[in-house]
Amino acid sequence: MAGDNVVHLTPEGRDRLEEELRDLVENRRPVIVQRVATARAEGDLSENFAYHDARQELGLLDGRVQTIQATLRNAQVLETTVGEVVGLGSTVTIRDEFGESTYVIVGPVEADVAGGRISMVSPLGAALMGRTVGDEVSFASPGGTRSAIIAAVR
């Protein structure tokens, strides 16, 4: 594996990607392929919106399948850390001027800020890595540098 292509995943992240891939290939793709075939059977393809729409949807789905396959091929599954030190898979509660927030530290592919999952290479994630409860961390944010105190690590 080339170092630049390595994708860090938690075991849970790998499982989610494998499940999404299985759903795309086994459930969604056959339905779209059938839509393409049905639309193709209607005749003239030059003005057949249903055919072109289904082909476009199939192309998008196949692109997502290829992306997931490449991610899994290049995945380095890192065991989640357990204990007082923040690491991959840790659930961390921080306290700052806006109150308390809780995040799970994950690899970049798994990040979903709205879902409370931040990348270990994001400004906040990188600042938290290797730290413990009570530590103050500073990190870049769109509004400038912010500080937070680690309130809990699970």
Contacts in CASP RR format, 6 or more apart in sequence:
PFRMAT RR
TARGET T0000
AUTHOR 0000-0000-0000
METHOD contacts of the structure
MODEL  1
MAGDNVVHLTPEGRDRLEEELRDLVENRRPVIVQRVATARAEGDLSENFA
YHDARQELGLLDGRVQTIQATLRNAQVLETTVGEVVGLGSTVTIRDEFGE
STYVIVGPVEADVAGGRISMVSPLGAALMGRTVGDEVSFASPGGTRSAII
AAVR
1 74 0 8 1.000
1 76 0 8 1.000
5 74 0 8 1.000
6 74 0 8 1.000
6 75 0 8 1.000
6 76 0 8 1.000
7 71 0 8 1.000
7 74 0 8 1.000
7 75 0 8 1.000
7 76 0 8 1.000
7 107 0 8 1.000
7 108 0 8 1.000
7 109 0 8 1.000
8 75 0 8 1.000
8 76 0 8 1.000
8 78 0 8 1.000
8 88 0 8 1.000
8 107 0 8 1.000
8 108 0 8 1.000
8 109 0 8 1.000
8 120 0 8 1.000
9 17 0 8 1.000
9 71 0 8 1.000
9 75 0 8 1.000
9 76 0 8 1.000
9 77 0 8 1.000
9 78 0 8 1.000
9 106 0 8 1.000
9 107 0 8 1.000
9 109 0 8 1.000
9 110 0 8 1.000
10 77 0 8 1.000
10 78 0 8 1.000
10 80 0 8 1.000
10 88 0 8 1.000
10 89 0 8 1.000
10 106 0 8 1.000
10 107 0 8 1.000
10 110 0 8 1.000
11 77 0 8 1.000
11 79 0 8 1.000
11 80 0 8 1.000
12 80 0 8 1.000
13 106 0 8 1.000
13 109 0 8 1.000
13 110 0 8 1.000
14 72 0 8 1.000
14 75 0 8 1.000
14 77 0 8 1.000
16 110 0 8 1.000
17 68 0 8 1.000
17 71 0 8 1.000
17 72 0 8 1.000
17 109 0 8 1.000
18 72 0 8 1.000
20 68 0 8 1.000
21 65 0 8 1.000
21 68 0 8 1.000
21 69 0 8 1.000
21 72 0 8 1.000
24 61 0 8 1.000
24 64 0 8 1.000
24 65 0 8 1.000
24 68 0 8 1.000
25 65 0 8 1.000
28 61 0 8 1.000
29 58 0 8 1.000
29 61 0 8 1.000
29 62 0 8 1.000
29 65 0 8 1.000
32 54 0 8 1.000
32 57 0 8 1.000
32 58 0 8 1.000
32 61 0 8 1.000
33 58 0 8 1.000
35 50 0 8 1.000
35 54 0 8 1.000
35 57 0 8 1.000
36 51 0 8 1.000
36 54 0 8 1.000
36 55 0 8 1.000
36 58 0 8 1.000
38 50 0 8 1.000
39 48 0 8 1.000
39 50 0 8 1.000
39 51 0 8 1.000
39 53 0 8 1.000
39 54 0 8 1.000
40 48 0 8 1.000
40 51 0 8 1.000
42 48 0 8 1.000
42 50 0 8 1.000
42 51 0 8 1.000
45 51 0 8 1.000
45 52 0 8 1.000
71 109 0 8 1.000
78 88 0 8 1.000
79 88 0 8 1.000
80 87 0 8 1.000
80 88 0 8 1.000
80 89 0 8 1.000
80 90 0 8 1.000
81 87 0 8 1.000
81 88 0 8 1.000
81 89 0 8 1.000
81 90 0 8 1.000
83 90 0 8 1.000
83 153 0 8 1.000
83 154 0 8 1.000
84 132 0 8 1.000
84 133 0 8 1.000
84 153 0 8 1.000
85 130 0 8 1.000
85 131 0 8 1.000
85 132 0 8 1.000
85 153 0 8 1.000
86 92 0 8 1.000
86 105 0 8 1.000
86 128 0 8 1.000
86 129 0 8 1.000
86 130 0 8 1.000
86 131 0 8 1.000
86 132 0 8 1.000
86 150 0 8 1.000
86 153 0 8 1.000
87 105 0 8 1.000
87 120 0 8 1.000
87 128 0 8 1.000
87 129 0 8 1.000
87 130 0 8 1.000
88 105 0 8 1.000
88 106 0 8 1.000
88 107 0 8 1.000
88 120 0 8 1.000
89 104 0 8 1.000
89 105 0 8 1.000
89 106 0 8 1.000
90 104 0 8 1.000
90 105 0 8 1.000
90 128 0 8 1.000
90 153 0 8 1.000
90 154 0 8 1.000
91 102 0 8 1.000
91 103 0 8 1.000
91 104 0 8 1.000
91 105 0 8 1.000
91 152 0 8 1.000
91 153 0 8 1.000
91 154 0 8 1.000
92 102 0 8 1.000
92 103 0 8 1.000
92 104 0 8 1.000
92 105 0 8 1.000
92 128 0 8 1.000
92 150 0 8 1.000
92 152 0 8 1.000
92 153 0 8 1.000
92 154 0 8 1.000
93 100 0 8 1.000
93 101 0 8 1.000
93 102 0 8 1.000
93 150 0 8 1.000
93 151 0 8 1.000
93 152 0 8 1.000
93 153 0 8 1.000
94 100 0 8 1.000
94 101 0 8 1.000
94 102 0 8 1.000
94 103 0 8 1.000
94 124 0 8 1.000
94 128 0 8 1.000
94 137 0 8 1.000
94 148 0 8 1.000
94 149 0 8 1.000
94 150 0 8 1.000
94 151 0 8 1.000
95 148 0 8 1.000
95 149 0 8 1.000
95 151 0 8 1.000
96 146 0 8 1.000
96 147 0 8 1.000
96 148 0 8 1.000
96 149 0 8 1.000
97 146 0 8 1.000
100 151 0 8 1.000
102 116 0 8 1.000
102 152 0 8 1.000
103 116 0 8 1.000
103 117 0 8 1.000
103 118 0 8 1.000
103 124 0 8 1.000
103 125 0 8 1.000
103 128 0 8 1.000
104 116 0 8 1.000
104 117 0 8 1.000
104 118 0 8 1.000
105 118 0 8 1.000
105 119 0 8 1.000
105 120 0 8 1.000
105 125 0 8 1.000
105 128 0 8 1.000
105 129 0 8 1.000
106 117 0 8 1.000
106 118 0 8 1.000
106 119 0 8 1.000
106 120 0 8 1.000
107 119 0 8 1.000
107 120 0 8 1.000
107 121 0 8 1.000
108 119 0 8 1.000
108 120 0 8 1.000
108 121 0 8 1.000
110 117 0 8 1.000
110 119 0 8 1.000
111 117 0 8 1.000
111 118 0 8 1.000
111 119 0 8 1.000
111 122 0 8 1.000
118 124 0 8 1.000
118 125 0 8 1.000
119 125 0 8 1.000
120 126 0 8 1.000
120 129 0 8 1.000
123 139 0 8 1.000
123 140 0 8 1.000
123 141 0 8 1.000
124 137 0 8 1.000
124 139 0 8 1.000
124 141 0 8 1.000
124 148 0 8 1.000
125 139 0 8 1.000
126 139 0 8 1.000
127 137 0 8 1.000
127 138 0 8 1.000
127 139 0 8 1.000
128 137 0 8 1.000
128 150 0 8 1.000
131 137 0 8 1.000
131 150 0 8 1.000
132 150 0 8 1.000
132 153 0 8 1.000
133 150 0 8 1.000
133 151 0 8 1.000
133 152 0 8 1.000
133 153 0 8 1.000
134 149 0 8 1.000
134 150 0 8 1.000
134 151 0 8 1.000
135 149 0 8 1.000
135 150 0 8 1.000
136 147 0 8 1.000
136 148 0 8 1.000
136 149 0 8 1.000
136 150 0 8 1.000
137 147 0 8 1.000
137 148 0 8 1.000
137 149 0 8 1.000
137 150 0 8 1.000
138 145 0 8 1.000
138 146 0 8 1.000
138 147 0 8 1.000
139 145 0 8 1.000
139 146 0 8 1.000
139 148 0 8 1.000
140 146 0 8 1.000
END
